[in-house]
Structures are given as structure tokens and as C-alpha cells.
């Protein structure tokens, strides 16, 4: 059986979950907090860009995909705002970790909702061939985006 867009997306979802857990376990004095946050920031941004291009955009072409896509895009925006707030703050501050916890909560909520609801809605709208083609396009794009964002 060919890989679908959902298989490819779940891989990044697991990376995001793992990085969120690791970030929340860091100490204020450790050097790893900033490094883990940077990895998470890059993964979130690369995933969102590629997912929006190769899952949300095709679904916006279907009446039945409009509401779900708009909601998911809104959640991506909320995540972006939390990441931006963390970038502006100091990782050793207590408030920074409160925002990191809020980010982790929002990421976990979004991924859970996407996997339990959005994938089912989109699965009914996309053909098997589209799901396979989109998987390849998504994989190429997220790899490219990870590289672009890491070099920025």
C-alpha cells in the first residue's frame, strides 16, 4: 500500500510532540532549552507551511473542507503567535516557561484535533491517488523548509 499524506504528517506530529515534552523538561540553567526550542520552532514552521500547501489548500477547493481548513489555519496562527512571544522572551524567565507550556498545550490540542477530526473530513474528500501524490509533495517540501528555516 502506498504512503498517504496522513502517514507523512503523523511523522512530523510525533517529532513536534517529542520536542514539546523535551522543552518542558529543560531547566532554566541548562543550555539545551534554547536548542530544543529552536528545533521545535523550525519543525512547527516547516510543518505548517508544507501542510498548508499540500493538505489545507487542496481541501479549500471543496465546500466540505472549508470550515475544517479555516479552523486548522487559525490554530496554526495561534501557535505562530506563541512561538513569536517565546522568541522575544528570555528562556531563563519563569514567564517564558509559562508560555512554553501554553505552546505545548496548543500544539498537542491541534495535533489531536487534526488526527481525530480533520483527517477524517479530508479523507472523504481526497482520492487515494491525491493522498499518495500529496504525501510525496509534502515530504519534499517539509525537507526543503527545514533546511531553509535552519539556515535563516
Backbone torsions as a table, in degrees:
resi	resn	phi	psi	omega
1	UNK	NA	137.1	-179.5
2	UNK	-72.7	152.7	177.0
3	UNK	-70.5	141.6	176.7
4	UNK	-105.6	167.5	176.7
5	UNK	-55.5	-33.4	-177.5
6	UNK	-68.3	-36.4	176.1
7	UNK	-62.4	-45.3	-179.3
8	UNK	-64.4	-42.5	179.9
9	UNK	-65.3	-40.4	-178.8
10	UNK	-61.8	-31.5	177.5
11	UNK	-61.5	-47.6	178.1
12	UNK	-66.5	-37.0	177.7
13	UNK	-57.7	-42.7	-180.0
14	UNK	-66.8	-38.7	175.9
15	UNK	-61.4	-44.8	179.9
16	UNK	-61.7	-45.3	179.5
17	UNK	-61.2	-44.4	-179.4
18	UNK	-63.1	-45.2	179.8
19	UNK	-65.2	-37.7	176.1
20	UNK	-61.6	-46.8	179.1
21	UNK	-60.8	-44.8	-179.5
22	UNK	-63.8	-41.0	-179.9
23	UNK	-61.3	-43.1	-177.7
24	UNK	-70.4	-17.2	178.3
25	UNK	-91.5	-3.0	-177.8
26	UNK	-75.9	158.3	177.0
27	UNK	-103.4	157.5	-178.2
28	UNK	-62.8	-28.7	-177.6
29	UNK	-90.3	-7.9	-177.1
30	UNK	-81.7	147.0	178.3
31	UNK	-76.4	-16.4	-174.0
32	UNK	-76.4	-18.1	-177.5
33	UNK	-58.8	-50.4	-178.4
34	UNK	-66.2	-39.9	-179.3
35	UNK	-64.5	-42.8	179.5
36	UNK	-68.0	-41.1	177.5
37	UNK	-60.7	-41.6	179.1
38	UNK	-61.7	-44.1	177.5
39	UNK	-60.3	-44.4	-179.8
40	UNK	-64.6	-44.7	179.7
41	UNK	-58.1	-45.1	179.8
42	UNK	-65.4	-45.1	-179.0
43	UNK	-63.6	-44.1	179.2
44	UNK	-61.2	-46.0	-177.8
45	UNK	-67.9	-43.0	179.9
46	UNK	-64.7	-44.7	-179.9
47	UNK	-62.8	-47.9	-177.8
48	UNK	-60.3	-46.4	-178.9
49	UNK	-61.1	-47.6	-177.2
50	UNK	-69.5	-39.0	179.2
51	UNK	-67.1	-40.2	178.7
52	UNK	-64.2	-38.3	-179.7
53	UNK	-71.9	-41.8	-168.4
54	UNK	-112.5	7.7	169.2
55	UNK	-134.3	-54.2	-176.4
56	UNK	-66.4	-47.4	-178.2
57	UNK	-57.5	-47.5	177.5
58	UNK	-61.3	-33.6	-179.0
59	UNK	-74.7	-26.0	176.9
60	UNK	-65.7	-14.7	178.4
61	UNK	-80.7	-9.3	179.6
62	UNK	-109.7	133.5	177.1
63	UNK	-55.2	-40.0	-177.7
64	UNK	-71.7	-10.9	-179.7
65	UNK	-103.1	-4.9	-175.3
66	UNK	-61.7	-55.7	-175.5
67	UNK	-61.8	-46.3	-178.9
68	UNK	-63.1	-41.4	179.8
69	UNK	-66.6	-43.1	179.0
70	UNK	-61.9	-42.4	179.3
71	UNK	-63.0	-45.1	-179.6
72	UNK	-64.0	-40.9	177.3
73	UNK	-62.4	-39.4	177.5
74	UNK	-61.8	-42.6	178.9
75	UNK	-65.9	-36.4	175.2
76	UNK	-60.6	-41.1	179.2
77	UNK	-63.3	-42.1	178.2
78	UNK	-61.7	-40.9	177.3
79	UNK	-64.2	-44.1	177.8
80	UNK	-56.7	-42.2	-179.8
81	UNK	-64.1	-39.5	177.8
82	UNK	-67.2	-40.6	177.5
83	UNK	-62.0	-43.4	179.0
84	UNK	-60.3	-42.7	178.8
85	UNK	-62.4	-40.5	178.3
86	UNK	-67.0	-37.6	178.5
87	UNK	-63.3	-32.5	-178.8
88	UNK	-81.0	-20.3	-176.0
89	UNK	-92.0	-178.1	179.6
90	UNK	-107.3	119.5	-175.8
91	UNK	-56.6	-21.3	-179.5
92	UNK	-82.9	-10.3	-179.4
93	UNK	-77.7	145.6	178.4
94	UNK	-62.3	-41.0	179.3
95	UNK	-60.7	-32.6	178.6
96	UNK	-61.4	-44.5	-179.6
97	UNK	-68.6	-31.5	175.0
98	UNK	-62.8	-41.1	177.5
99	UNK	-68.4	-37.8	177.2
100	UNK	-62.3	-39.1	176.6
101	UNK	-64.8	-41.1	177.3
102	UNK	-62.8	-40.7	177.4
103	UNK	-61.9	-48.2	180.0
104	UNK	-58.6	-44.1	178.9
105	UNK	-60.6	-45.8	-178.6
106	UNK	-65.7	-41.2	178.7
107	UNK	-62.7	-48.7	179.8
108	UNK	-61.2	-41.8	177.7
109	UNK	-60.4	-48.5	-177.8
110	UNK	-61.6	-46.3	-177.9
111	UNK	-64.8	-42.0	179.3
112	UNK	-62.4	-47.6	-179.5
113	UNK	-63.7	-40.5	179.7
114	UNK	-63.1	-47.5	-177.2
115	UNK	-69.6	-33.0	-176.5
116	UNK	-89.1	-27.9	-176.1
117	UNK	-118.1	-55.2	-172.8
118	UNK	-63.0	-42.1	-179.6
119	UNK	-62.2	-35.5	-179.7
120	UNK	-69.6	-43.3	178.1
121	UNK	-61.6	-50.1	-176.5
122	UNK	-68.4	-32.1	179.5
123	UNK	-61.4	-27.0	178.8
124	UNK	-83.1	-19.5	-175.9
125	UNK	-96.9	-27.4	-178.1
126	UNK	-96.9	146.0	176.1
127	UNK	-81.1	165.2	176.9
128	UNK	-58.8	-41.0	179.2
129	UNK	-64.6	-39.4	178.0
130	UNK	-63.9	-43.9	-178.5
131	UNK	-60.4	-39.3	179.0
132	UNK	-70.5	-46.7	179.9
133	UNK	-62.2	-43.8	-179.4
134	UNK	-64.3	-32.8	177.7
135	UNK	-60.7	-46.6	179.0
136	UNK	-64.5	-42.3	179.3
137	UNK	-65.0	-42.9	178.8
138	UNK	-62.0	-46.9	-178.6
139	UNK	-59.9	-44.5	178.8
140	UNK	-63.3	-42.6	-175.8
141	UNK	-71.5	-41.2	-178.7
142	UNK	-67.4	-35.8	176.8
143	UNK	-62.6	-45.4	178.3
144	UNK	-63.0	-44.9	-178.2
145	UNK	-65.5	-39.3	177.2
146	UNK	-58.5	-42.0	-179.6
147	UNK	-67.4	-47.2	-179.6
148	UNK	-59.4	-46.4	-176.9
149	UNK	-70.4	-33.9	179.0
150	UNK	-69.5	-29.4	-179.4
151	UNK	-85.3	-13.9	-176.5
152	UNK	-74.5	NA	NA
